[in-house]
């Protein structure tokens, strides 16, 4: 994705802001949302695998399918 970016600087030449077209901004926001969704799925799967491991070790109680469905 190629962006048309402009930098805004103060009188000393220090970059203070970035400016880009609204269409590029919207594409970036959409891409960020997709990455956030993927990260959430990965996090949920990691937690689920950790929970299964604790169940196998007998550190937490196993749940029945009926109990699981009742939570939904």
Protein Blocks (a to p, Z undefined) as FASTA:
>chain_A
ZZdddddddfkopafbdcddfklmmmmmmmmmmmmmmmmmmmmmmmmmmmmmmmmnopac
cddfklmmmmZZ
